[in-house]
């Protein structure tokens, strides 16, 4: 059964948010490469957390596609 419009939008929003987080993580990584080691390590910790959150959002998007998460009308 195809996804409803609200669920399609929810999935799209989750994937877009994950992509934005991944792009921001890449920007932080690029800027941190010129930093001293201690600052670089702090930045890499933030990048790692951003990637974890992006992965979680993509997993939620997959659950929406599988209809385990649905947006209902209120």
PDB file of N, CA, C, O and CB in Angstrom:
ATOM      1  N   UNK A   1       0.843  -1.167   0.000  1.00  0.00           N
ATOM      2  CA  UNK A   1       0.000   0.000   0.000  1.00  0.00           C
ATOM      3  C   UNK A   1       0.902   1.249   0.000  1.00  0.00           C
ATOM      4  O   UNK A   1       1.818   1.343   0.817  1.00  0.00           O
ATOM      5  CB  UNK A   1      -0.966  -0.012   1.227  1.00  0.00           C
ATOM      6  N   UNK A   2       0.652   2.198  -0.900  1.00  0.00           N
ATOM      7  CA  UNK A   2       1.485   3.399  -0.960  1.00  0.00           C
ATOM      8  C   UNK A   2       1.282   4.285   0.269  1.00  0.00           C
ATOM      9  O   UNK A   2       0.236   4.249   0.917  1.00  0.00           O
ATOM     10  CB  UNK A   2       1.177   4.193  -2.229  1.00  0.00           C
ATOM     11  N   UNK A   3       2.299   5.069   0.567  1.00  0.00           N
ATOM     12  CA  UNK A   3       2.218   5.976   1.708  1.00  0.00           C
ATOM     13  C   UNK A   3       1.211   7.095   1.445  1.00  0.00           C
ATOM     14  O   UNK A   3       1.034   7.548   0.314  1.00  0.00           O
ATOM     15  CB  UNK A   3       3.600   6.569   2.019  1.00  0.00           C
ATOM     16  N   UNK A   4       0.562   7.523   2.522  1.00  0.00           N
ATOM     17  CA  UNK A   4      -0.325   8.677   2.415  1.00  0.00           C
ATOM     18  C   UNK A   4       0.526   9.938   2.225  1.00  0.00           C
ATOM     19  O   UNK A   4       1.725   9.931   2.506  1.00  0.00           O
ATOM     20  CB  UNK A   4      -1.240   8.802   3.680  1.00  0.00           C
ATOM     21  N   UNK A   5      -0.091  11.001   1.754  1.00  0.00           N
ATOM     22  CA  UNK A   5       0.641  12.266   1.544  1.00  0.00           C
ATOM     23  C   UNK A   5       1.318  12.750   2.833  1.00  0.00           C
ATOM     24  O   UNK A   5       2.487  13.136   2.794  1.00  0.00           O
ATOM     25  CB  UNK A   5      -0.320  13.355   1.022  1.00  0.00           C
ATOM     26  N   UNK A   6       0.608  12.739   3.983  1.00  0.00           N
ATOM     27  CA  UNK A   6       1.283  13.186   5.213  1.00  0.00           C
ATOM     28  C   UNK A   6       2.501  12.321   5.568  1.00  0.00           C
ATOM     29  O   UNK A   6       3.516  12.834   6.040  1.00  0.00           O
ATOM     30  CB  UNK A   6       0.296  13.175   6.376  1.00  0.00           C
ATOM     31  N   UNK A   7       2.391  11.014   5.340  1.00  0.00           N
ATOM     32  CA  UNK A   7       3.516  10.135   5.645  1.00  0.00           C
ATOM     33  C   UNK A   7       4.650  10.317   4.641  1.00  0.00           C
ATOM     34  O   UNK A   7       5.821  10.221   5.009  1.00  0.00           O
ATOM     35  CB  UNK A   7       3.061   8.678   5.663  1.00  0.00           C
ATOM     36  N   UNK A   8       4.317  10.576   3.385  1.00  0.00           N
ATOM     37  CA  UNK A   8       5.352  10.876   2.392  1.00  0.00           C
ATOM     38  C   UNK A   8       6.108  12.132   2.799  1.00  0.00           C
ATOM     39  O   UNK A   8       7.334  12.185   2.707  1.00  0.00           O
ATOM     40  CB  UNK A   8       4.733  11.051   0.983  1.00  0.00           C
ATOM     41  N   UNK A   9       5.368  13.145   3.251  1.00  0.00           N
ATOM     42  CA  UNK A   9       6.000  14.405   3.666  1.00  0.00           C
ATOM     43  C   UNK A   9       6.861  14.188   4.906  1.00  0.00           C
ATOM     44  O   UNK A   9       7.965  14.726   4.994  1.00  0.00           O
ATOM     45  CB  UNK A   9       4.931  15.486   3.945  1.00  0.00           C
ATOM     46  N   UNK A  10       6.370  13.409   5.858  1.00  0.00           N
ATOM     47  CA  UNK A  10       7.142  13.103   7.062  1.00  0.00           C
ATOM     48  C   UNK A  10       8.452  12.417   6.690  1.00  0.00           C
ATOM     49  O   UNK A  10       9.512  12.784   7.197  1.00  0.00           O
ATOM     50  CB  UNK A  10       6.324  12.214   8.022  1.00  0.00           C
ATOM     51  N   UNK A  11       8.383  11.441   5.822  1.00  0.00           N
ATOM     52  CA  UNK A  11       9.589  10.719   5.388  1.00  0.00           C
ATOM     53  C   UNK A  11      10.553  11.673   4.685  1.00  0.00           C
ATOM     54  O   UNK A  11      11.757  11.649   4.943  1.00  0.00           O
ATOM     55  CB  UNK A  11       9.215   9.544   4.447  1.00  0.00           C
ATOM     56  N   UNK A  12      10.029  12.497   3.812  1.00  0.00           N
ATOM     57  CA  UNK A  12      10.858  13.464   3.089  1.00  0.00           C
ATOM     58  C   UNK A  12      11.529  14.436   4.067  1.00  0.00           C
ATOM     59  O   UNK A  12      12.712  14.746   3.927  1.00  0.00           O
ATOM     60  CB  UNK A  12      10.005  14.243   2.058  1.00  0.00           C
ATOM     61  N   UNK A  13      10.766  14.912   5.054  1.00  0.00           N
ATOM     62  CA  UNK A  13      11.312  15.842   6.047  1.00  0.00           C
ATOM     63  C   UNK A  13      12.425  15.193   6.874  1.00  0.00           C
ATOM     64  O   UNK A  13      13.449  15.817   7.150  1.00  0.00           O
ATOM     65  CB  UNK A  13      10.197  16.339   6.974  1.00  0.00           C
ATOM     66  N   UNK A  14      12.214  13.947   7.262  1.00  0.00           N
ATOM     67  CA  UNK A  14      13.234  13.240   8.035  1.00  0.00           C
ATOM     68  C   UNK A  14      14.516  13.057   7.219  1.00  0.00           C
ATOM     69  O   UNK A  14      15.619  13.256   7.729  1.00  0.00           O
ATOM     70  CB  UNK A  14      12.701  11.874   8.495  1.00  0.00           C
ATOM     71  N   UNK A  15      14.362  12.680   5.963  1.00  0.00           N
ATOM     72  CA  UNK A  15      15.538  12.499   5.101  1.00  0.00           C
ATOM     73  C   UNK A  15      16.244  13.831   4.849  1.00  0.00           C
ATOM     74  O   UNK A  15      17.474  13.881   4.828  1.00  0.00           O
ATOM     75  CB  UNK A  15      15.129  11.858   3.762  1.00  0.00           C
ATOM     76  N   UNK A  16      15.484  14.903   4.657  1.00  0.00           N
ATOM     77  CA  UNK A  16      16.077  16.223   4.454  1.00  0.00           C
ATOM     78  C   UNK A  16      16.851  16.680   5.692  1.00  0.00           C
ATOM     79  O   UNK A  16      17.944  17.235   5.578  1.00  0.00           O
ATOM     80  CB  UNK A  16      14.988  17.245   4.108  1.00  0.00           C
ATOM     81  N   UNK A  17      16.283  16.446   6.859  1.00  0.00           N
ATOM     82  CA  UNK A  17      16.961  16.827   8.096  1.00  0.00           C
ATOM     83  C   UNK A  17      18.255  16.035   8.275  1.00  0.00           C
ATOM     84  O   UNK A  17      19.268  16.585   8.709  1.00  0.00           O
ATOM     85  CB  UNK A  17      16.035  16.610   9.302  1.00  0.00           C
ATOM     86  N   UNK A  18      18.220  14.746   7.941  1.00  0.00           N
ATOM     87  CA  UNK A  18      19.425  13.914   8.036  1.00  0.00           C
ATOM     88  C   UNK A  18      20.496  14.427   7.080  1.00  0.00           C
ATOM     89  O   UNK A  18      21.670  14.498   7.443  1.00  0.00           O
ATOM     90  CB  UNK A  18      19.095  12.433   7.727  1.00  0.00           C
ATOM     91  N   UNK A  19      20.102  14.779   5.877  1.00  0.00           N
ATOM     92  CA  UNK A  19      21.051  15.290   4.893  1.00  0.00           C
ATOM     93  C   UNK A  19      21.666  16.615   5.365  1.00  0.00           C
ATOM     94  O   UNK A  19      22.865  16.839   5.201  1.00  0.00           O
ATOM     95  CB  UNK A  19      20.357  15.477   3.529  1.00  0.00           C
ATOM     96  N   UNK A  20      20.845  17.483   5.946  1.00  0.00           N
ATOM     97  CA  UNK A  20      21.342  18.766   6.443  1.00  0.00           C
ATOM     98  C   UNK A  20      22.355  18.557   7.569  1.00  0.00           C
ATOM     99  O   UNK A  20      23.372  19.248   7.629  1.00  0.00           O
ATOM    100  CB  UNK A  20      20.173  19.640   6.935  1.00  0.00           C
ATOM    101  N   UNK A  21      22.078  17.609   8.455  1.00  0.00           N
ATOM    102  CA  UNK A  21      23.025  17.301   9.528  1.00  0.00           C
ATOM    103  C   UNK A  21      24.343  16.777   8.969  1.00  0.00           C
ATOM    104  O   UNK A  21      25.416  17.157   9.438  1.00  0.00           O
ATOM    105  CB  UNK A  21      22.422  16.277  10.493  1.00  0.00           C
ATOM    106  N   UNK A  22      24.259  15.906   7.967  1.00  0.00           N
ATOM    107  CA  UNK A  22      25.478  15.362   7.372  1.00  0.00           C
ATOM    108  C   UNK A  22      26.295  16.449   6.676  1.00  0.00           C
ATOM    109  O   UNK A  22      27.524  16.439   6.745  1.00  0.00           O
ATOM    110  CB  UNK A  22      25.131  14.254   6.378  1.00  0.00           C
ATOM    111  N   UNK A  23      25.625  17.379   6.009  1.00  0.00           N
ATOM    112  CA  UNK A  23      26.339  18.484   5.366  1.00  0.00           C
ATOM    113  C   UNK A  23      26.995  19.391   6.406  1.00  0.00           C
ATOM    114  O   UNK A  23      28.126  19.839   6.216  1.00  0.00           O
ATOM    115  CB  UNK A  23      25.380  19.300   4.484  1.00  0.00           C
ATOM    116  N   UNK A  24      26.291  19.661   7.498  1.00  0.00           N
ATOM    117  CA  UNK A  24      26.858  20.484   8.557  1.00  0.00           C
ATOM    118  C   UNK A  24      28.066  19.788   9.190  1.00  0.00           C
ATOM    119  O   UNK A  24      29.061  20.438   9.510  1.00  0.00           O
ATOM    120  CB  UNK A  24      25.794  20.792   9.626  1.00  0.00           C
ATOM    121  N   UNK A  25      27.980  18.487   9.367  1.00  0.00           N
ATOM    122  CA  UNK A  25      29.104  17.728   9.918  1.00  0.00           C
ATOM    123  C   UNK A  25      30.310  17.805   8.989  1.00  0.00           C
ATOM    124  O   UNK A  25      31.444  17.937   9.450  1.00  0.00           O
ATOM    125  CB  UNK A  25      28.704  16.260  10.149  1.00  0.00           C
ATOM    126  N   UNK A  26      30.071  17.725   7.704  1.00  0.00           N
ATOM    127  CA  UNK A  26      31.158  17.831   6.736  1.00  0.00           C
ATOM    128  C   UNK A  26      31.797  19.218   6.794  1.00  0.00           C
ATOM    129  O   UNK A  26      33.020  19.340   6.721  1.00  0.00           O
ATOM    130  CB  UNK A  26      30.645  17.539   5.317  1.00  0.00           C
ATOM    131  N   UNK A  27      30.984  20.252   6.922  1.00  0.00           N
ATOM    132  CA  UNK A  27      31.515  21.619   7.051  1.00  0.00           C
ATOM    133  C   UNK A  27      32.383  21.757   8.301  1.00  0.00           C
ATOM    134  O   UNK A  27      33.466  22.338   8.248  1.00  0.00           O
ATOM    135  CB  UNK A  27      30.361  22.642   7.098  1.00  0.00           C
ATOM    136  N   UNK A  28      31.907  21.224   9.419  1.00  0.00           N
ATOM    137  CA  UNK A  28      32.674  21.286  10.660  1.00  0.00           C
ATOM    138  C   UNK A  28      33.992  20.536  10.492  1.00  0.00           C
ATOM    139  O   UNK A  28      35.043  21.022  10.910  1.00  0.00           O
ATOM    140  CB  UNK A  28      31.862  20.698  11.838  1.00  0.00           C
ATOM    141  N   UNK A  29      33.937  19.363   9.885  1.00  0.00           N
ATOM    142  CA  UNK A  29      35.157  18.575   9.665  1.00  0.00           C
ATOM    143  C   UNK A  29      36.153  19.354   8.809  1.00  0.00           C
ATOM    144  O   UNK A  29      37.343  19.395   9.121  1.00  0.00           O
ATOM    145  CB  UNK A  29      34.818  17.227   8.992  1.00  0.00           C
ATOM    146  N   UNK A  30      35.670  19.967   7.738  1.00  0.00           N
ATOM    147  CA  UNK A  30      36.553  20.710   6.837  1.00  0.00           C
ATOM    148  C   UNK A  30      37.226  21.879   7.559  1.00  0.00           C
ATOM    149  O   UNK A  30      38.421  22.122   7.390  1.00  0.00           O
ATOM    150  CB  UNK A  30      35.764  21.226   5.625  1.00  0.00           C
ATOM    151  N   UNK A  31      36.452  22.589   8.355  1.00  0.00           N
ATOM    152  CA  UNK A  31      37.009  23.733   9.080  1.00  0.00           C
ATOM    153  C   UNK A  31      37.944  23.285  10.203  1.00  0.00           C
ATOM    154  O   UNK A  31      38.914  23.976  10.513  1.00  0.00           O
ATOM    155  CB  UNK A  31      35.881  24.595   9.654  1.00  0.00           C
ATOM    156  N   UNK A  32      37.662  22.144  10.809  1.00  0.00           N
ATOM    157  CA  UNK A  32      38.460  21.659  11.938  1.00  0.00           C
ATOM    158  C   UNK A  32      39.827  21.116  11.504  1.00  0.00           C
ATOM    159  O   UNK A  32      40.733  21.008  12.330  1.00  0.00           O
ATOM    160  CB  UNK A  32      37.695  20.575  12.680  1.00  0.00           C
ATOM    161  N   UNK A  33      39.984  20.783  10.252  1.00  0.00           N
ATOM    162  CA  UNK A  33      41.256  20.221   9.799  1.00  0.00           C
ATOM    163  C   UNK A  33      42.420  21.179  10.002  1.00  0.00           C
ATOM    164  O   UNK A  33      43.560  20.737  10.152  1.00  0.00           O
ATOM    165  CB  UNK A  33      41.162  19.841   8.340  1.00  0.00           C
ATOM    166  N   UNK A  34      42.157  22.473  10.009  1.00  0.00           N
ATOM    167  CA  UNK A  34      43.216  23.450  10.221  1.00  0.00           C
ATOM    168  C   UNK A  34      43.457  23.786  11.680  1.00  0.00           C
ATOM    169  O   UNK A  34      44.323  24.607  11.984  1.00  0.00           O
ATOM    170  CB  UNK A  34      42.899  24.694   9.483  1.00  0.00           C
ATOM    171  N   UNK A  35      42.726  23.182  12.576  1.00  0.00           N
ATOM    172  CA  UNK A  35      42.828  23.487  14.007  1.00  0.00           C
ATOM    173  C   UNK A  35      43.914  22.657  14.680  1.00  0.00           C
ATOM    174  O   UNK A  35      44.445  21.697  14.120  1.00  0.00           O
ATOM    175  CB  UNK A  35      41.488  23.242  14.699  1.00  0.00           C
ATOM    176  N   UNK A  36      44.219  23.072  15.908  1.00  0.00           N
ATOM    177  CA  UNK A  36      45.151  22.300  16.721  1.00  0.00           C
ATOM    178  C   UNK A  36      44.489  20.990  17.119  1.00  0.00           C
ATOM    179  O   UNK A  36      43.270  20.843  17.026  1.00  0.00           O
ATOM    180  CB  UNK A  36      45.598  23.100  17.978  1.00  0.00           C
ATOM    181  N   UNK A  37      45.305  20.039  17.564  1.00  0.00           N
ATOM    182  CA  UNK A  37      44.802  18.686  17.837  1.00  0.00           C
ATOM    183  C   UNK A  37      43.649  18.668  18.838  1.00  0.00           C
ATOM    184  O   UNK A  37      42.654  17.980  18.608  1.00  0.00           O
ATOM    185  CB  UNK A  37      45.928  17.817  18.356  1.00  0.00           C
ATOM    186  N   UNK A  38      43.756  19.398  19.929  1.00  0.00           N
ATOM    187  CA  UNK A  38      42.696  19.382  20.946  1.00  0.00           C
ATOM    188  C   UNK A  38      41.384  19.905  20.368  1.00  0.00           C
ATOM    189  O   UNK A  38      40.325  19.321  20.600  1.00  0.00           O
ATOM    190  CB  UNK A  38      43.108  20.226  22.171  1.00  0.00           C
ATOM    191  N   UNK A  39      41.452  20.995  19.622  1.00  0.00           N
ATOM    192  CA  UNK A  39      40.244  21.548  19.004  1.00  0.00           C
ATOM    193  C   UNK A  39      39.688  20.600  17.957  1.00  0.00           C
ATOM    194  O   UNK A  39      38.473  20.458  17.818  1.00  0.00           O
ATOM    195  CB  UNK A  39      40.538  22.913  18.372  1.00  0.00           C
ATOM    196  N   UNK A  40      40.581  19.949  17.219  1.00  0.00           N
ATOM    197  CA  UNK A  40      40.169  18.994  16.201  1.00  0.00           C
ATOM    198  C   UNK A  40      39.403  17.839  16.839  1.00  0.00           C
ATOM    199  O   UNK A  40      38.369  17.412  16.324  1.00  0.00           O
ATOM    200  CB  UNK A  40      41.390  18.467  15.427  1.00  0.00           C
ATOM    201  N   UNK A  41      39.913  17.336  17.959  1.00  0.00           N
ATOM    202  CA  UNK A  41      39.253  16.209  18.636  1.00  0.00           C
ATOM    203  C   UNK A  41      37.867  16.594  19.150  1.00  0.00           C
ATOM    204  O   UNK A  41      36.937  15.791  19.079  1.00  0.00           O
ATOM    205  CB  UNK A  41      40.117  15.710  19.801  1.00  0.00           C
ATOM    206  N   UNK A  42      37.723  17.801  19.661  1.00  0.00           N
ATOM    207  CA  UNK A  42      36.408  18.280  20.119  1.00  0.00           C
ATOM    208  C   UNK A  42      35.452  18.360  18.927  1.00  0.00           C
ATOM    209  O   UNK A  42      34.293  17.953  19.015  1.00  0.00           O
ATOM    210  CB  UNK A  42      36.531  19.679  20.819  1.00  0.00           C
ATOM    211  N   UNK A  43      35.957  18.888  17.816  1.00  0.00           N
ATOM    212  CA  UNK A  43      35.123  18.992  16.611  1.00  0.00           C
ATOM    213  C   UNK A  43      34.717  17.606  16.114  1.00  0.00           C
ATOM    214  O   UNK A  43      33.578  17.409  15.692  1.00  0.00           O
ATOM    215  CB  UNK A  43      35.871  19.756  15.497  1.00  0.00           C
ATOM    216  N   UNK A  44      35.631  16.656  16.161  1.00  0.00           N
ATOM    217  CA  UNK A  44      35.315  15.308  15.682  1.00  0.00           C
ATOM    218  C   UNK A  44      34.265  14.636  16.563  1.00  0.00           C
ATOM    219  O   UNK A  44      33.460  13.836  16.086  1.00  0.00           O
ATOM    220  CB  UNK A  44      36.581  14.452  15.634  1.00  0.00           C
ATOM    221  N   UNK A  45      34.285  14.966  17.843  1.00  0.00           N
ATOM    222  CA  UNK A  45      33.255  14.445  18.741  1.00  0.00           C
ATOM    223  C   UNK A  45      31.877  14.975  18.315  1.00  0.00           C
ATOM    224  O   UNK A  45      30.897  14.230  18.287  1.00  0.00           O
ATOM    225  CB  UNK A  45      33.563  14.838  20.218  1.00  0.00           C
ATOM    226  N   UNK A  46      31.818  16.265  17.988  1.00  0.00           N
ATOM    227  CA  UNK A  46      30.566  16.858  17.525  1.00  0.00           C
ATOM    228  C   UNK A  46      30.127  16.251  16.197  1.00  0.00           C
ATOM    229  O   UNK A  46      28.946  15.966  16.000  1.00  0.00           O
ATOM    230  CB  UNK A  46      30.716  18.375  17.386  1.00  0.00           C
ATOM    231  N   UNK A  47      31.075  16.055  15.293  1.00  0.00           N
ATOM    232  CA  UNK A  47      30.770  15.456  13.990  1.00  0.00           C
ATOM    233  C   UNK A  47      30.206  14.051  14.183  1.00  0.00           C
ATOM    234  O   UNK A  47      29.239  13.667  13.526  1.00  0.00           O
ATOM    235  CB  UNK A  47      32.036  15.412  13.094  1.00  0.00           C
ATOM    236  N   UNK A  48      30.807  13.299  15.076  1.00  0.00           N
ATOM    237  CA  UNK A  48      30.335  11.939  15.347  1.00  0.00           C
ATOM    238  C   UNK A  48      28.888  11.944  15.857  1.00  0.00           C
ATOM    239  O   UNK A  48      28.067  11.133  15.429  1.00  0.00           O
ATOM    240  CB  UNK A  48      31.255  11.250  16.373  1.00  0.00           C
ATOM    241  N   UNK A  49      28.592  12.861  16.770  1.00  0.00           N
ATOM    242  CA  UNK A  49      27.231  12.953  17.303  1.00  0.00           C
ATOM    243  C   UNK A  49      26.233  13.359  16.215  1.00  0.00           C
ATOM    244  O   UNK A  49      25.102  12.874  16.185  1.00  0.00           O
ATOM    245  CB  UNK A  49      27.181  13.958  18.462  1.00  0.00           C
ATOM    246  N   UNK A  50      26.664  14.245  15.331  1.00  0.00           N
ATOM    247  CA  UNK A  50      25.784  14.669  14.233  1.00  0.00           C
ATOM    248  C   UNK A  50      25.490  13.507  13.295  1.00  0.00           C
ATOM    249  O   UNK A  50      24.362  13.348  12.829  1.00  0.00           O
ATOM    250  CB  UNK A  50      26.417  15.831  13.449  1.00  0.00           C
ATOM    251  N   UNK A  51      26.511  12.694  13.018  1.00  0.00           N
ATOM    252  CA  UNK A  51      26.295  11.525  12.160  1.00  0.00           C
ATOM    253  C   UNK A  51      25.370  10.507  12.835  1.00  0.00           C
ATOM    254  O   UNK A  51      24.546   9.883  12.167  1.00  0.00           O
ATOM    255  CB  UNK A  51      27.641  10.864  11.811  1.00  0.00           C
ATOM    256  N   UNK A  52      25.502  10.340  14.142  1.00  0.00           N
ATOM    257  CA  UNK A  52      24.608   9.435  14.868  1.00  0.00           C
ATOM    258  C   UNK A  52      23.160   9.910  14.748  1.00  0.00           C
ATOM    259  O   UNK A  52      22.257   9.109  14.508  1.00  0.00           O
ATOM    260  CB  UNK A  52      25.021   9.339  16.357  1.00  0.00           C
ATOM    261  N   UNK A  53      22.946  11.210  14.914  1.00  0.00           N
ATOM    262  CA  UNK A  53      21.592  11.758  14.807  1.00  0.00           C
ATOM    263  C   UNK A  53      21.055  11.615  13.385  1.00  0.00           C
ATOM    264  O   UNK A  53      19.881  11.297  13.193  1.00  0.00           O
ATOM    265  CB  UNK A  53      21.576  13.235  15.231  1.00  0.00           C
ATOM    266  N   UNK A  54      21.902  11.847  12.398  1.00  0.00           N
ATOM    267  CA  UNK A  54      21.484  11.693  11.001  1.00  0.00           C
ATOM    268  C   UNK A  54      21.085  10.249  10.727  1.00  0.00           C
ATOM    269  O   UNK A  54      20.085   9.994  10.056  1.00  0.00           O
ATOM    270  CB  UNK A  54      22.614  12.128  10.041  1.00  0.00           C
ATOM    271  N   UNK A  55      21.868   9.301  11.245  1.00  0.00           N
ATOM    272  CA  UNK A  55      21.533   7.885  11.072  1.00  0.00           C
ATOM    273  C   UNK A  55      20.200   7.554  11.725  1.00  0.00           C
ATOM    274  O   UNK A  55      19.409   6.784  11.181  1.00  0.00           O
ATOM    275  CB  UNK A  55      22.634   6.997  11.657  1.00  0.00           C
ATOM    276  N   UNK A  56      19.952   8.141  12.896  1.00  0.00           N
ATOM    277  CA  UNK A  56      18.685   7.896  13.596  1.00  0.00           C
ATOM    278  C   UNK A  56      17.509   8.443  12.778  1.00  0.00           C
ATOM    279  O   UNK A  56      16.470   7.793  12.669  1.00  0.00           O
ATOM    280  CB  UNK A  56      18.707   8.545  15.009  1.00  0.00           C
ATOM    281  N   UNK A  57      17.676   9.638  12.204  1.00  0.00           N
ATOM    282  CA  UNK A  57      16.611  10.212  11.379  1.00  0.00           C
ATOM    283  C   UNK A  57      16.343   9.361  10.143  1.00  0.00           C
ATOM    284  O   UNK A  57      15.192   9.181   9.747  1.00  0.00           O
ATOM    285  CB  UNK A  57      16.973  11.636  10.962  1.00  0.00           C
ATOM    286  N   UNK A  58      17.406   8.840   9.533  1.00  0.00           N
ATOM    287  CA  UNK A  58      17.221   7.968   8.360  1.00  0.00           C
ATOM    288  C   UNK A  58      16.518   6.670   8.747  1.00  0.00           C
ATOM    289  O   UNK A  58      15.717   6.140   7.978  1.00  0.00           O
ATOM    290  CB  UNK A  58      18.580   7.651   7.701  1.00  0.00           C
ATOM    291  N   UNK A  59      16.818   6.161   9.939  1.00  0.00           N
ATOM    292  CA  UNK A  59      16.134   4.954  10.408  1.00  0.00           C
ATOM    293  C   UNK A  59      14.650   5.237  10.628  1.00  0.00           C
ATOM    294  O   UNK A  59      13.805   4.403  10.303  1.00  0.00           O
ATOM    295  CB  UNK A  59      16.779   4.434  11.712  1.00  0.00           C
ATOM    296  N   UNK A  60      14.327   6.417  11.183  1.00  0.00           N
ATOM    297  CA  UNK A  60      12.924   6.788  11.341  1.00  0.00           C
ATOM    298  C   UNK A  60      12.236   6.890   9.981  1.00  0.00           C
ATOM    299  O   UNK A  60      11.092   6.463   9.826  1.00  0.00           O
ATOM    300  CB  UNK A  60      12.802   8.118  12.101  1.00  0.00           C
ATOM    301  N   UNK A  61      12.933   7.454   9.002  1.00  0.00           N
ATOM    302  CA  UNK A  61      12.368   7.557   7.651  1.00  0.00           C
ATOM    303  C   UNK A  61      12.078   6.166   7.087  1.00  0.00           C
ATOM    304  O   UNK A  61      11.059   5.960   6.427  1.00  0.00           O
ATOM    305  CB  UNK A  61      13.332   8.325   6.712  1.00  0.00           C
ATOM    306  N   UNK A  62      12.972   5.217   7.347  1.00  0.00           N
ATOM    307  CA  UNK A  62      12.743   3.841   6.899  1.00  0.00           C
ATOM    308  C   UNK A  62      11.527   3.232   7.599  1.00  0.00           C
ATOM    309  O   UNK A  62      10.769   2.474   6.994  1.00  0.00           O
ATOM    310  CB  UNK A  62      13.990   2.977   7.160  1.00  0.00           C
ATOM    311  N   UNK A  63      11.347   3.572   8.883  1.00  0.00           N
ATOM    312  CA  UNK A  63      10.180   3.073   9.611  1.00  0.00           C
ATOM    313  C   UNK A  63       8.895   3.676   9.071  1.00  0.00           C
ATOM    314  O   UNK A  63       7.863   3.006   9.033  1.00  0.00           O
ATOM    315  CB  UNK A  63      10.312   3.375  11.102  1.00  0.00           C
ATOM    316  N   UNK A  64       8.945   4.930   8.653  1.00  0.00           N
ATOM    317  CA  UNK A  64       7.771   5.553   8.036  1.00  0.00           C
ATOM    318  C   UNK A  64       7.448   4.818   6.738  1.00  0.00           C
ATOM    319  O   UNK A  64       6.287   4.517   6.463  1.00  0.00           O
ATOM    320  CB  UNK A  64       8.014   7.076   7.768  1.00  0.00           C
ATOM    321  N   UNK A  65       8.479   4.529   5.940  1.00  0.00           N
ATOM    322  CA  UNK A  65       8.270   3.817   4.672  1.00  0.00           C
ATOM    323  C   UNK A  65       7.659   2.435   4.909  1.00  0.00           C
ATOM    324  O   UNK A  65       6.806   1.989   4.142  1.00  0.00           O
ATOM    325  CB  UNK A  65       9.602   3.680   3.910  1.00  0.00           C
ATOM    326  N   UNK A  66       8.097   1.762   5.970  1.00  0.00           N
ATOM    327  CA  UNK A  66       7.577   0.435   6.302  1.00  0.00           C
ATOM    328  C   UNK A  66       6.236   0.510   7.044  1.00  0.00           C
ATOM    329  O   UNK A  66       5.659  -0.515   7.406  1.00  0.00           O
ATOM    330  CB  UNK A  66       8.595  -0.324   7.150  1.00  0.00           C
ATOM    331  N   UNK A  67       5.751   1.740   7.263  1.00  0.00           N
ATOM    332  CA  UNK A  67       4.477   1.995   7.932  1.00  0.00           C
ATOM    333  C   UNK A  67       4.454   1.564   9.395  1.00  0.00           C
ATOM    334  O   UNK A  67       3.394   1.263   9.944  1.00  0.00           O
ATOM    335  CB  UNK A  67       3.380   1.296   7.197  1.00  0.00           C
ATOM    336  N   UNK A  68       5.638   1.536  10.026  1.00  0.00           N
ATOM    337  CA  UNK A  68       5.691   1.289  11.472  1.00  0.00           C
ATOM    338  C   UNK A  68       5.507   2.604  12.231  1.00  0.00           C
ATOM    339  O   UNK A  68       5.129   2.609  13.403  1.00  0.00           O
ATOM    340  CB  UNK A  68       7.038   0.618  11.867  1.00  0.00           C
ATOM    341  N   UNK A  69       5.779   3.715  11.548  1.00  0.00           N
ATOM    342  CA  UNK A  69       5.492   5.049  12.073  1.00  0.00           C
ATOM    343  C   UNK A  69       4.558   5.714  11.062  1.00  0.00           C
ATOM    344  O   UNK A  69       4.850   5.765   9.868  1.00  0.00           O
ATOM    345  CB  UNK A  69       6.825   5.902  12.302  1.00  0.00           C
ATOM    346  N   UNK A  70       3.445   6.215  11.555  1.00  0.00           N
ATOM    347  CA  UNK A  70       2.488   6.859  10.662  1.00  0.00           C
ATOM    348  C   UNK A  70       2.036   8.185  11.241  1.00  0.00           C
ATOM    349  O   UNK A  70       1.959   8.363  12.457  1.00  0.00           O
ATOM    350  CB  UNK A  70       1.282   5.949  10.410  1.00  0.00           C
ATOM    351  N   UNK A  71       1.744   9.096  10.356  1.00  0.00           N
ATOM    352  CA  UNK A  71       1.188  10.384  10.762  1.00  0.00           C
ATOM    353  C   UNK A  71      -0.319  10.269  10.573  1.00  0.00           C
ATOM    354  O   UNK A  71      -0.800   9.959   9.483  1.00  0.00           O
ATOM    355  CB  UNK A  71       1.802  11.596   9.926  1.00  0.00           C
ATOM    356  N   UNK A  72      -1.053  10.523  11.651  1.00  0.00           N
ATOM    357  CA  UNK A  72      -2.510  10.414  11.563  1.00  0.00           C
ATOM    358  C   UNK A  72      -3.136  11.800  11.546  1.00  0.00           C
ATOM    359  O   UNK A  72      -2.534  12.774  12.000  1.00  0.00           O
ATOM    360  CB  UNK A  72      -3.071   9.584  12.738  1.00  0.00           C
ATOM    361  N   UNK A  73      -4.315  11.872  11.033  1.00  0.00           N
ATOM    362  CA  UNK A  73      -5.060  13.133  11.035  1.00  0.00           C
ATOM    363  C   UNK A  73      -5.651  13.322  12.404  1.00  0.00           C
ATOM    364  O   UNK A  73      -6.131  12.371  13.020  1.00  0.00           O
ATOM    365  CB  UNK A  73      -6.170  13.155   9.944  1.00  0.00           C
ATOM    366  N   UNK A  74      -5.617  14.550  12.884  1.00  0.00           N
ATOM    367  CA  UNK A  74      -6.155  14.838  14.205  1.00  0.00           C
ATOM    368  C   UNK A  74      -7.441  15.600  14.081  1.00  0.00           C
ATOM    369  O   UNK A  74      -8.056  15.942  15.091  1.00  0.00           O
ATOM    370  CB  UNK A  74      -5.156  15.619  15.045  1.00  0.00           C
TER     371      UNK A  74
END
